[in-house]
């Protein structure tokens, strides 16, 4: 994205320090250094760090990770508050249906649920665990068990519910090729 749009500044955030270090090295290797591309340690509910954008972001993206969030409502609320009034949140996820039986009839859906059980849900739950020194999420919050954690096959309706209840007024699926779906949320 930074190579395609040289007039923009890009920020990348992750709670995993080694991933941030690797991203910085890759950006340097690609010649994307200086003030245009910055990677910092942060969570999806406290990103900004020293790269704080005073008037908000134009675009915030989640690439195949929104379903891994330990508290997607807090993530959505923080994202909404971090966007400019005319900003956009783009969420790319594995294409999934709202009903379990529709996902299970697809080989992709079966793979998605397998990954979800072994990777996505445990990751989200581990970040919420009491006593986790790296967890910014409270384990004492009352969560809707149908929504939290989402896991790898949440479906459009569940994500739309989270986004709208978190302050977004517009939501749509802009693309679905049967493998990935692109979701757009606007304030």
N, C-alpha and C positions, 0 to 999 in steps of 0.2 A: 504494500500500500504506500509506503514511504517513497519507494522508487517511482511509483506511478504518479504521485501527487507531491512534487517538490515544494509546493507553496504551503504545505500543511505541517503541523507538528504532531508527532505520534508518541503516545505514552503507553507503556505496557506494565501491568501490575500482576504479581503473583505472590502468594504467601511462601513459596518454596524458594529459598535463597539460591540454591544451586541452579535452578531454572533461570532465575534472573541473571546470574553470572554467565550462563551459557548464551542467553539472548544477547547480552552486551557484547560478548566475543563474536557472535555471528553478525551482529549489526556492524561491528568494526570491520570484520572480514568483507562485508558487502559495501563498505565505504559509507555507511550511514552513521556518522558520528556528529558530535556537536549538539546543538540545541534542538534539532529537528526530531530526533529519535531518542527517547529516554526509557529506561527500564528500571523499576523500583520495586522493592519488597512492599507488599501491601495486600490486604484482603479485599474481597468484593464488597465489604461494608465499611471500609475505611480508606479506599484508594484516594489518593491525592498526594500524600507525602510531601516532599519538597517541590513537586511538580504541580502544585496547586494551580488550578486555572480559575481565576477569580470570578469570571462571568459565566463559567460552565463550559461543558464540552458540547461540540456539535454532534458527535457520534460516539456512542459507547457500544462496543461489541462483545459478545460472548460466543466463542467458537467451540462448540461441543463440550461445554462445561457448566451451563446453567443448571442442568439436572444434577450436577455433583455438589451443589451448594448446600451447606448444612441448614441454612435458613433462607430459602429463596425470597420470602417476603421482605426480610431486612435488606437483602441484596437489591431487590426491585425498588424499594423505597429510597435507598441510598443512590441508586442509579438515577431515579427520577429527580432527586434533589440536586444531583451533580450535572444534569443536562441543562442547556440553555432552554428557554421557553419554546423555541422552535426546533429543538434537538431531536435526535432519533436514537432509539436503542434497537440494535439488530442482534437477534439471537439465532444462531445456526445450531440445529440439533439433528440427530438421526430422525428420519421420517418415521412418524409413529401415529397410530390411530388412538382415539380416546378409549376404546374398549379392548380389554385384554384378549378376548377371542379373535378380534380382527388382527391384532399383532401376532398372535400365535399361529395364524394360518400362513404367515410369511416366513421364509427362511431368515430374512433380515431381522424380523421381530424376535424370533427365537434366539438369534445371536445377541441381539440387543438386551434381552432379559438375562441371558447368561452373564454377559459382561456387567450388567447392573447388579446382579446378586453378588458377584465376586469382587467387583471394583467400586462401582458408583455409590451404592448405598453404604457399604462399610466406610468408604472415604468420608462421606457426609456425616455419618454417625461418629466417626473418630474425631472429626473436627469439633463436634458438639460435646464430646465427652467431658465430664467434670474433671477438673484437675489438669487438663491438657494445657501445658504452658504456652503452646502456640495458638490456642483457640481463642478467637475474639468473640465467640458465640456463647451465649448463656445456655446452660443445660437446664435451667430452672423455668424457662419459658414454656407455656402451654401451647403445644403445636397441634394442628389438625393432622391426625395420622394419615388421612387420605392424601394429603398434599406433601407432607414433609417426612423424610426426604423424597424428592421426586423419583430418583432412579433413572435409568437410561431410556425409558420409553414412556414419557409423561403424557404425550398427546397435546394437541394444540389447545384444547379447552382448559386443561389444568394450568397451562402457562398463561393463557389469556386471563383466567380468574385471578391469578397471582398479580399480574401486571395491572389489571384494572383496580383491584382492591388496594394496590400500592400507589395509586395516584395517576396512572396513565389513563387517558381518555380514549385513545385510538389504538387499535390492535388489529393486525391482519397477518395472514400467512401469504407472503409474496411469492413464494416459490416452493414447489415440492416435486422432486423428480423420482420419488419412490425410495430414494436412498438418504437424501438430506432434505430438510425443510428450512426455509429462511423466514423468520418471524420479525415483524416490525411493530414497535410500540412507540407512541408519541404522547407527550404531555397533553 
